[in-house]
Amino acid sequence: MIILGLILLVVGFLTGLSLLYYIGGILLVIGLVLLVLGRTGRAVGGRKVWY
């Protein structure tokens, strides 16, 4: 999700499409929040470990 967010941010910035830019930013933030929750050992979505 973090990588997809970064890709959408870059594509949105380069093409000038603000919709892609905003969606990429939202996905990036959600991915980082899930990463932090997973690193602290907290269960995310009912699972402790995602493979």
CHARMM internal coordinates of N, CA and C (Angstrom, degrees):
IC EDIT
DIST 1 N 1 CA 1.4363
DIST 1 CA 1 C 1.5315
ANGL 1 N 1 CA 1 C 109.93
DIST 1 C 2 N 1.3092
ANGL 1 CA 1 C 2 N 115.81
DIHE 1 N 1 CA 1 C 2 N -35.29
DIST 2 N 2 CA 1.4646
ANGL 1 C 2 N 2 CA 119.67
DIHE 1 CA 1 C 2 N 2 CA 179.05
DIST 2 CA 2 C 1.5301
ANGL 2 N 2 CA 2 C 110.24
DIHE 1 C 2 N 2 CA 2 C -66.74
DIST 2 C 3 N 1.3117
ANGL 2 CA 2 C 3 N 116.01
DIHE 2 N 2 CA 2 C 3 N -43.42
DIST 3 N 3 CA 1.4717
ANGL 2 C 3 N 3 CA 120.01
DIHE 2 CA 2 C 3 N 3 CA -179.44
DIST 3 CA 3 C 1.5243
ANGL 3 N 3 CA 3 C 110.63
DIHE 2 C 3 N 3 CA 3 C -66.10
DIST 3 C 4 N 1.3254
ANGL 3 CA 3 C 4 N 117.35
DIHE 3 N 3 CA 3 C 4 N -42.05
DIST 4 N 4 CA 1.4680
ANGL 3 C 4 N 4 CA 120.61
DIHE 3 CA 3 C 4 N 4 CA 177.55
DIST 4 CA 4 C 1.5193
ANGL 4 N 4 CA 4 C 110.86
DIHE 3 C 4 N 4 CA 4 C -62.50
DIST 4 C 5 N 1.3295
ANGL 4 CA 4 C 5 N 116.90
DIHE 4 N 4 CA 4 C 5 N -40.50
DIST 5 N 5 CA 1.4549
ANGL 4 C 5 N 5 CA 120.76
DIHE 4 CA 4 C 5 N 5 CA 177.00
DIST 5 CA 5 C 1.5164
ANGL 5 N 5 CA 5 C 112.14
DIHE 4 C 5 N 5 CA 5 C -61.82
DIST 5 C 6 N 1.3274
ANGL 5 CA 5 C 6 N 116.75
DIHE 5 N 5 CA 5 C 6 N -42.86
DIST 6 N 6 CA 1.4632
ANGL 5 C 6 N 6 CA 120.06
DIHE 5 CA 5 C 6 N 6 CA 177.99
DIST 6 CA 6 C 1.5217
ANGL 6 N 6 CA 6 C 112.03
DIHE 5 C 6 N 6 CA 6 C -64.25
DIST 6 C 7 N 1.3240
ANGL 6 CA 6 C 7 N 116.34
DIHE 6 N 6 CA 6 C 7 N -41.58
DIST 7 N 7 CA 1.4676
ANGL 6 C 7 N 7 CA 120.09
DIHE 6 CA 6 C 7 N 7 CA 179.51
DIST 7 CA 7 C 1.5286
ANGL 7 N 7 CA 7 C 110.39
DIHE 6 C 7 N 7 CA 7 C -62.82
DIST 7 C 8 N 1.3329
ANGL 7 CA 7 C 8 N 116.54
DIHE 7 N 7 CA 7 C 8 N -45.25
DIST 8 N 8 CA 1.4640
ANGL 7 C 8 N 8 CA 119.70
DIHE 7 CA 7 C 8 N 8 CA 179.78
DIST 8 CA 8 C 1.5222
ANGL 8 N 8 CA 8 C 111.80
DIHE 7 C 8 N 8 CA 8 C -65.83
DIST 8 C 9 N 1.3422
ANGL 8 CA 8 C 9 N 117.24
DIHE 8 N 8 CA 8 C 9 N -35.94
DIST 9 N 9 CA 1.4575
ANGL 8 C 9 N 9 CA 120.03
DIHE 8 CA 8 C 9 N 9 CA 176.12
DIST 9 CA 9 C 1.5228
ANGL 9 N 9 CA 9 C 111.38
DIHE 8 C 9 N 9 CA 9 C -61.58
DIST 9 C 10 N 1.3126
ANGL 9 CA 9 C 10 N 116.54
DIHE 9 N 9 CA 9 C 10 N -45.97
DIST 10 N 10 CA 1.4667
ANGL 9 C 10 N 10 CA 120.79
DIHE 9 CA 9 C 10 N 10 CA -178.78
DIST 10 CA 10 C 1.5227
ANGL 10 N 10 CA 10 C 111.17
DIHE 9 C 10 N 10 CA 10 C -66.59
DIST 10 C 11 N 1.3302
ANGL 10 CA 10 C 11 N 116.92
DIHE 10 N 10 CA 10 C 11 N -45.20
DIST 11 N 11 CA 1.4634
ANGL 10 C 11 N 11 CA 120.40
DIHE 10 CA 10 C 11 N 11 CA 179.98
DIST 11 CA 11 C 1.5278
ANGL 11 N 11 CA 11 C 110.37
DIHE 10 C 11 N 11 CA 11 C -63.88
DIST 11 C 12 N 1.3238
ANGL 11 CA 11 C 12 N 116.79
DIHE 11 N 11 CA 11 C 12 N -42.99
DIST 12 N 12 CA 1.4559
ANGL 11 C 12 N 12 CA 120.14
DIHE 11 CA 11 C 12 N 12 CA 178.32
DIST 12 CA 12 C 1.5146
ANGL 12 N 12 CA 12 C 112.35
DIHE 11 C 12 N 12 CA 12 C -63.71
DIST 12 C 13 N 1.3171
ANGL 12 CA 12 C 13 N 117.30
DIHE 12 N 12 CA 12 C 13 N -37.85
DIST 13 N 13 CA 1.4592
ANGL 12 C 13 N 13 CA 121.25
DIHE 12 CA 12 C 13 N 13 CA 179.22
DIST 13 CA 13 C 1.5259
ANGL 13 N 13 CA 13 C 111.23
DIHE 12 C 13 N 13 CA 13 C -69.03
DIST 13 C 14 N 1.3273
ANGL 13 CA 13 C 14 N 116.33
DIHE 13 N 13 CA 13 C 14 N -42.77
DIST 14 N 14 CA 1.4653
ANGL 13 C 14 N 14 CA 120.37
DIHE 13 CA 13 C 14 N 14 CA -177.47
DIST 14 CA 14 C 1.5240
ANGL 14 N 14 CA 14 C 112.77
DIHE 13 C 14 N 14 CA 14 C -71.50
DIST 14 C 15 N 1.3337
ANGL 14 CA 14 C 15 N 117.18
DIHE 14 N 14 CA 14 C 15 N -35.96
DIST 15 N 15 CA 1.4586
ANGL 14 C 15 N 15 CA 120.03
DIHE 14 CA 14 C 15 N 15 CA -177.39
DIST 15 CA 15 C 1.5236
ANGL 15 N 15 CA 15 C 112.97
DIHE 14 C 15 N 15 CA 15 C -92.13
DIST 15 C 16 N 1.3113
ANGL 15 CA 15 C 16 N 116.68
DIHE 15 N 15 CA 15 C 16 N -13.55
DIST 16 N 16 CA 1.4574
ANGL 15 C 16 N 16 CA 119.42
DIHE 15 CA 15 C 16 N 16 CA 179.86
DIST 16 CA 16 C 1.5195
ANGL 16 N 16 CA 16 C 113.46
DIHE 15 C 16 N 16 CA 16 C 82.05
DIST 16 C 17 N 1.3267
ANGL 16 CA 16 C 17 N 117.82
DIHE 16 N 16 CA 16 C 17 N 11.73
DIST 17 N 17 CA 1.4611
ANGL 16 C 17 N 17 CA 121.33
DIHE 16 CA 16 C 17 N 17 CA 178.21
DIST 17 CA 17 C 1.5267
ANGL 17 N 17 CA 17 C 108.87
DIHE 16 C 17 N 17 CA 17 C -86.83
DIST 17 C 18 N 1.3024
ANGL 17 CA 17 C 18 N 116.02
DIHE 17 N 17 CA 17 C 18 N 107.54
DIST 18 N 18 CA 1.4588
ANGL 17 C 18 N 18 CA 119.64
DIHE 17 CA 17 C 18 N 18 CA -175.10
DIST 18 CA 18 C 1.5275
ANGL 18 N 18 CA 18 C 112.47
DIHE 17 C 18 N 18 CA 18 C -68.42
DIST 18 C 19 N 1.3292
ANGL 18 CA 18 C 19 N 117.71
DIHE 18 N 18 CA 18 C 19 N -27.98
DIST 19 N 19 CA 1.4567
ANGL 18 C 19 N 19 CA 120.44
DIHE 18 CA 18 C 19 N 19 CA 179.68
DIST 19 CA 19 C 1.5298
ANGL 19 N 19 CA 19 C 110.52
DIHE 18 C 19 N 19 CA 19 C -62.22
DIST 19 C 20 N 1.3217
ANGL 19 CA 19 C 20 N 117.38
DIHE 19 N 19 CA 19 C 20 N -45.96
DIST 20 N 20 CA 1.4619
ANGL 19 C 20 N 20 CA 120.57
DIHE 19 CA 19 C 20 N 20 CA 177.77
DIST 20 CA 20 C 1.5176
ANGL 20 N 20 CA 20 C 111.06
DIHE 19 C 20 N 20 CA 20 C -63.93
DIST 20 C 21 N 1.3015
ANGL 20 CA 20 C 21 N 116.12
DIHE 20 N 20 CA 20 C 21 N -36.48
DIST 21 N 21 CA 1.4607
ANGL 20 C 21 N 21 CA 121.62
DIHE 20 CA 20 C 21 N 21 CA -179.65
DIST 21 CA 21 C 1.5301
ANGL 21 N 21 CA 21 C 110.16
DIHE 20 C 21 N 21 CA 21 C -63.73
DIST 21 C 22 N 1.3258
ANGL 21 CA 21 C 22 N 117.71
DIHE 21 N 21 CA 21 C 22 N -45.09
DIST 22 N 22 CA 1.4630
ANGL 21 C 22 N 22 CA 121.41
DIHE 21 CA 21 C 22 N 22 CA 179.92
DIST 22 CA 22 C 1.5158
ANGL 22 N 22 CA 22 C 112.09
DIHE 21 C 22 N 22 CA 22 C -69.37
DIST 22 C 23 N 1.3192
ANGL 22 CA 22 C 23 N 117.71
DIHE 22 N 22 CA 22 C 23 N -42.70
DIST 23 N 23 CA 1.4643
ANGL 22 C 23 N 23 CA 121.06
DIHE 22 CA 22 C 23 N 23 CA 179.08
DIST 23 CA 23 C 1.5253
ANGL 23 N 23 CA 23 C 110.18
DIHE 22 C 23 N 23 CA 23 C -63.39
DIST 23 C 24 N 1.3174
ANGL 23 CA 23 C 24 N 116.80
DIHE 23 N 23 CA 23 C 24 N -41.26
DIST 24 N 24 CA 1.4609
ANGL 23 C 24 N 24 CA 120.65
DIHE 23 CA 23 C 24 N 24 CA 177.19
DIST 24 CA 24 C 1.5155
ANGL 24 N 24 CA 24 C 112.00
DIHE 23 C 24 N 24 CA 24 C -61.90
DIST 24 C 25 N 1.3157
ANGL 24 CA 24 C 25 N 117.31
DIHE 24 N 24 CA 24 C 25 N -41.61
DIST 25 N 25 CA 1.4577
ANGL 24 C 25 N 25 CA 120.89
DIHE 24 CA 24 C 25 N 25 CA 177.93
DIST 25 CA 25 C 1.5160
ANGL 25 N 25 CA 25 C 112.48
DIHE 24 C 25 N 25 CA 25 C -63.96
DIST 25 C 26 N 1.3264
ANGL 25 CA 25 C 26 N 116.09
DIHE 25 N 25 CA 25 C 26 N -41.25
DIST 26 N 26 CA 1.4644
ANGL 25 C 26 N 26 CA 120.38
DIHE 25 CA 25 C 26 N 26 CA 179.12
DIST 26 CA 26 C 1.5230
ANGL 26 N 26 CA 26 C 110.42
DIHE 25 C 26 N 26 CA 26 C -65.34
DIST 26 C 27 N 1.3286
ANGL 26 CA 26 C 27 N 117.39
DIHE 26 N 26 CA 26 C 27 N -44.61
DIST 27 N 27 CA 1.4629
ANGL 26 C 27 N 27 CA 120.45
DIHE 26 CA 26 C 27 N 27 CA 179.04
DIST 27 CA 27 C 1.5206
ANGL 27 N 27 CA 27 C 111.25
DIHE 26 C 27 N 27 CA 27 C -63.89
DIST 27 C 28 N 1.3075
ANGL 27 CA 27 C 28 N 116.99
DIHE 27 N 27 CA 27 C 28 N -37.92
DIST 28 N 28 CA 1.4602
ANGL 27 C 28 N 28 CA 121.25
DIHE 27 CA 27 C 28 N 28 CA 179.07
DIST 28 CA 28 C 1.5280
ANGL 28 N 28 CA 28 C 110.51
DIHE 27 C 28 N 28 CA 28 C -63.80
DIST 28 C 29 N 1.3146
ANGL 28 CA 28 C 29 N 117.56
DIHE 28 N 28 CA 28 C 29 N -44.66
DIST 29 N 29 CA 1.4675
ANGL 28 C 29 N 29 CA 121.13
DIHE 28 CA 28 C 29 N 29 CA 179.96
DIST 29 CA 29 C 1.5244
ANGL 29 N 29 CA 29 C 110.90
DIHE 28 C 29 N 29 CA 29 C -65.71
DIST 29 C 30 N 1.3242
ANGL 29 CA 29 C 30 N 117.67
DIHE 29 N 29 CA 29 C 30 N -43.52
DIST 30 N 30 CA 1.4621
ANGL 29 C 30 N 30 CA 120.93
DIHE 29 CA 29 C 30 N 30 CA 178.91
DIST 30 CA 30 C 1.5284
ANGL 30 N 30 CA 30 C 110.43
DIHE 29 C 30 N 30 CA 30 C -63.01
DIST 30 C 31 N 1.3174
ANGL 30 CA 30 C 31 N 116.74
DIHE 30 N 30 CA 30 C 31 N -42.58
DIST 31 N 31 CA 1.4627
ANGL 30 C 31 N 31 CA 120.55
DIHE 30 CA 30 C 31 N 31 CA 178.27
DIST 31 CA 31 C 1.5173
ANGL 31 N 31 CA 31 C 112.39
DIHE 30 C 31 N 31 CA 31 C -62.28
DIST 31 C 32 N 1.3246
ANGL 31 CA 31 C 32 N 117.38
DIHE 31 N 31 CA 31 C 32 N -40.63
DIST 32 N 32 CA 1.4585
ANGL 31 C 32 N 32 CA 120.55
DIHE 31 CA 31 C 32 N 32 CA 178.85
DIST 32 CA 32 C 1.5254
ANGL 32 N 32 CA 32 C 111.78
DIHE 31 C 32 N 32 CA 32 C -68.07
DIST 32 C 33 N 1.3302
ANGL 32 CA 32 C 33 N 117.38
DIHE 32 N 32 CA 32 C 33 N -38.28
DIST 33 N 33 CA 1.4599
ANGL 32 C 33 N 33 CA 120.58
DIHE 32 CA 32 C 33 N 33 CA 177.47
DIST 33 CA 33 C 1.5244
ANGL 33 N 33 CA 33 C 110.30
DIHE 32 C 33 N 33 CA 33 C -63.95
DIST 33 C 34 N 1.3207
ANGL 33 CA 33 C 34 N 116.82
DIHE 33 N 33 CA 33 C 34 N -44.44
DIST 34 N 34 CA 1.4674
ANGL 33 C 34 N 34 CA 119.90
DIHE 33 CA 33 C 34 N 34 CA 178.51
DIST 34 CA 34 C 1.5203
ANGL 34 N 34 CA 34 C 111.37
DIHE 33 C 34 N 34 CA 34 C -64.95
DIST 34 C 35 N 1.3232
ANGL 34 CA 34 C 35 N 117.08
DIHE 34 N 34 CA 34 C 35 N -35.84
DIST 35 N 35 CA 1.4613
ANGL 34 C 35 N 35 CA 120.90
DIHE 34 CA 34 C 35 N 35 CA 177.67
DIST 35 CA 35 C 1.5223
ANGL 35 N 35 CA 35 C 110.73
DIHE 34 C 35 N 35 CA 35 C -64.06
DIST 35 C 36 N 1.3181
ANGL 35 CA 35 C 36 N 116.74
DIHE 35 N 35 CA 35 C 36 N -45.35
DIST 36 N 36 CA 1.4631
ANGL 35 C 36 N 36 CA 120.60
DIHE 35 CA 35 C 36 N 36 CA -179.76
DIST 36 CA 36 C 1.5275
ANGL 36 N 36 CA 36 C 110.46
DIHE 35 C 36 N 36 CA 36 C -65.05
DIST 36 C 37 N 1.3249
ANGL 36 CA 36 C 37 N 117.58
DIHE 36 N 36 CA 36 C 37 N -43.18
DIST 37 N 37 CA 1.4650
ANGL 36 C 37 N 37 CA 120.27
DIHE 36 CA 36 C 37 N 37 CA 178.34
DIST 37 CA 37 C 1.5217
ANGL 37 N 37 CA 37 C 111.70
DIHE 36 C 37 N 37 CA 37 C -62.71
DIST 37 C 38 N 1.3121
ANGL 37 CA 37 C 38 N 116.44
DIHE 37 N 37 CA 37 C 38 N -39.31
DIST 38 N 38 CA 1.4604
ANGL 37 C 38 N 38 CA 120.15
DIHE 37 CA 37 C 38 N 38 CA 178.95
DIST 38 CA 38 C 1.5167
ANGL 38 N 38 CA 38 C 112.57
DIHE 37 C 38 N 38 CA 38 C -68.84
DIST 38 C 39 N 1.3378
ANGL 38 CA 38 C 39 N 117.03
DIHE 38 N 38 CA 38 C 39 N -36.22
DIST 39 N 39 CA 1.4711
ANGL 38 C 39 N 39 CA 121.02
DIHE 38 CA 38 C 39 N 39 CA 179.93
DIST 39 CA 39 C 1.5199
ANGL 39 N 39 CA 39 C 112.41
DIHE 38 C 39 N 39 CA 39 C -70.26
DIST 39 C 40 N 1.3283
ANGL 39 CA 39 C 40 N 117.54
DIHE 39 N 39 CA 39 C 40 N -27.33
DIST 40 N 40 CA 1.4595
ANGL 39 C 40 N 40 CA 119.88
DIHE 39 CA 39 C 40 N 40 CA -179.59
DIST 40 CA 40 C 1.5210
ANGL 40 N 40 CA 40 C 112.03
DIHE 39 C 40 N 40 CA 40 C -81.77
DIST 40 C 41 N 1.3270
ANGL 40 CA 40 C 41 N 117.62
DIHE 40 N 40 CA 40 C 41 N -3.16
DIST 41 N 41 CA 1.4568
ANGL 40 C 41 N 41 CA 120.98
DIHE 40 CA 40 C 41 N 41 CA 178.39
DIST 41 CA 41 C 1.5065
ANGL 41 N 41 CA 41 C 113.48
DIHE 40 C 41 N 41 CA 41 C 89.34
DIST 41 C 42 N 1.3078
ANGL 41 CA 41 C 42 N 117.02
DIHE 41 N 41 CA 41 C 42 N 4.99
DIST 42 N 42 CA 1.4606
ANGL 41 C 42 N 42 CA 121.12
DIHE 41 CA 41 C 42 N 42 CA -179.48
DIST 42 CA 42 C 1.5315
ANGL 42 N 42 CA 42 C 109.12
DIHE 41 C 42 N 42 CA 42 C -80.94
DIST 42 C 43 N 1.3094
ANGL 42 CA 42 C 43 N 116.26
DIHE 42 N 42 CA 42 C 43 N 138.46
DIST 43 N 43 CA 1.4620
ANGL 42 C 43 N 43 CA 120.34
DIHE 42 CA 42 C 43 N 43 CA 179.58
DIST 43 CA 43 C 1.5243
ANGL 43 N 43 CA 43 C 109.98
DIHE 42 C 43 N 43 CA 43 C -70.57
DIST 43 C 44 N 1.3274
ANGL 43 CA 43 C 44 N 115.89
DIHE 43 N 43 CA 43 C 44 N 130.43
DIST 44 N 44 CA 1.4604
ANGL 43 C 44 N 44 CA 121.80
DIHE 43 CA 43 C 44 N 44 CA 179.65
DIST 44 CA 44 C 1.5193
ANGL 44 N 44 CA 44 C 107.68
DIHE 43 C 44 N 44 CA 44 C -115.26
DIST 44 C 45 N 1.3175
ANGL 44 CA 44 C 45 N 117.36
DIHE 44 N 44 CA 44 C 45 N 119.94
DIST 45 N 45 CA 1.4525
ANGL 44 C 45 N 45 CA 121.21
DIHE 44 CA 44 C 45 N 45 CA 179.77
DIST 45 CA 45 C 1.5275
ANGL 45 N 45 CA 45 C 112.44
DIHE 44 C 45 N 45 CA 45 C 67.76
DIST 45 C 46 N 1.3219
ANGL 45 CA 45 C 46 N 116.90
DIHE 45 N 45 CA 45 C 46 N 28.01
DIST 46 N 46 CA 1.4660
ANGL 45 C 46 N 46 CA 119.47
DIHE 45 CA 45 C 46 N 46 CA 178.72
DIST 46 CA 46 C 1.5144
ANGL 46 N 46 CA 46 C 114.09
DIHE 45 C 46 N 46 CA 46 C 83.65
DIST 46 C 47 N 1.3283
ANGL 46 CA 46 C 47 N 118.03
DIHE 46 N 46 CA 46 C 47 N 1.84
DIST 47 N 47 CA 1.4644
ANGL 46 C 47 N 47 CA 120.94
DIHE 46 CA 46 C 47 N 47 CA -179.56
DIST 47 CA 47 C 1.5048
ANGL 47 N 47 CA 47 C 109.61
DIHE 46 C 47 N 47 CA 47 C -125.43
DIST 47 C 48 N 1.3248
ANGL 47 CA 47 C 48 N 116.02
DIHE 47 N 47 CA 47 C 48 N 138.13
DIST 48 N 48 CA 1.4612
ANGL 47 C 48 N 48 CA 119.65
DIHE 47 CA 47 C 48 N 48 CA 176.69
DIST 48 CA 48 C 1.5263
ANGL 48 N 48 CA 48 C 111.38
DIHE 47 C 48 N 48 CA 48 C -82.79
DIST 48 C 49 N 1.3247
ANGL 48 CA 48 C 49 N 116.79
DIHE 48 N 48 CA 48 C 49 N -33.95
DIST 49 N 49 CA 1.4692
ANGL 48 C 49 N 49 CA 120.86
DIHE 48 CA 48 C 49 N 49 CA -174.89
DIST 49 CA 49 C 1.5172
ANGL 49 N 49 CA 49 C 109.48
DIHE 48 C 49 N 49 CA 49 C -126.35
DIST 49 C 50 N 1.3207
ANGL 49 CA 49 C 50 N 116.90
DIHE 49 N 49 CA 49 C 50 N 132.69
DIST 50 N 50 CA 1.4642
ANGL 49 C 50 N 50 CA 122.59
DIHE 49 CA 49 C 50 N 50 CA 174.88
DIST 50 CA 50 C 1.5233
ANGL 50 N 50 CA 50 C 107.75
DIHE 49 C 50 N 50 CA 50 C -112.76
DIST 50 C 51 N 1.3115
ANGL 50 CA 50 C 51 N 116.35
DIHE 50 N 50 CA 50 C 51 N 126.85
DIST 51 N 51 CA 1.4661
ANGL 50 C 51 N 51 CA 120.19
DIHE 50 CA 50 C 51 N 51 CA -179.29
DIST 51 CA 51 C 1.4863
ANGL 51 N 51 CA 51 C 110.59
DIHE 50 C 51 N 51 CA 51 C -104.54
END
COOR INIT
IC SEED 1 N 1 CA 1 C
IC BUILD
